[in-house]
Amino acid sequence: MGPVVRYLSEVRTELSKVVWPKRQEVIKLTLMVIIISVIVGLYVGGLDFIFTRLLSTLLGH
């Protein structure tokens, strides 16, 4: 058996051992990632807006 065939066979064996998450769990975790990303984005955007305004005020523009 060639090394490539052996490698692919071992990959298939290892993938069969993986415990894949259920659909509901994937949806829940995806929503959590999206919500946290939006919160962090709003926070960073808010800081950017505040510091931009502050810098504009200090520089007189």
C-alpha positions in Angstrom: 0.0 0.0 0.0 1.4 3.4 -1.0 2.0 6.1 1.6 -0.8 8.3 0.2 -3.3 5.5 0.3 -2.2 4.6 3.8 -2.5 8.2 4.9 -6.0 8.6 3.5 -7.0 5.3 5.2 -5.7 6.6 8.5 -7.5 9.9 8.0 -10.8 8.1 7.4 -10.3 6.0 10.5 -9.6 9.0 12.7 -12.6 10.9 11.2 -14.9 8.0 12.1 -13.9 8.6 15.8 -15.0 12.2 15.8 -18.1 13.1 17.7 -19.8 15.6 15.5 -22.1 18.2 17.1 -25.9 18.0 16.6 -27.5 20.6 14.3 -29.1 22.5 17.2 -25.8 22.8 19.0 -24.1 24.1 15.8 -26.9 26.7 15.4 -26.7 27.8 19.0 -22.9 28.2 18.9 -23.1 30.0 15.6 -25.6 32.5 17.0 -23.4 33.0 20.0 -20.4 33.8 17.8 -22.5 36.2 15.7 -23.9 38.0 18.8 -20.5 38.3 20.5 -19.0 39.6 17.2 -21.7 42.2 16.9 -21.2 43.3 20.5 -17.4 43.6 20.1 -17.8 45.4 16.8 -20.2 47.9 18.4 -17.8 48.4 21.3 -14.7 48.9 19.1 -16.7 51.2 16.7 -18.0 53.2 19.7 -14.4 53.7 21.0 -13.3 54.6 17.5 -16.1 57.2 17.2 -15.3 58.7 20.6 -11.6 58.9 20.1 -12.1 60.4 16.6 -14.4 63.1 18.0 -12.0 63.7 20.9 -9.0 64.0 18.5 -10.9 66.3 16.2 -11.8 68.5 19.1 -8.3 68.7 20.4 -6.8 69.5 17.0 -9.5 72.0 16.3 -10.9 70.5 13.1 
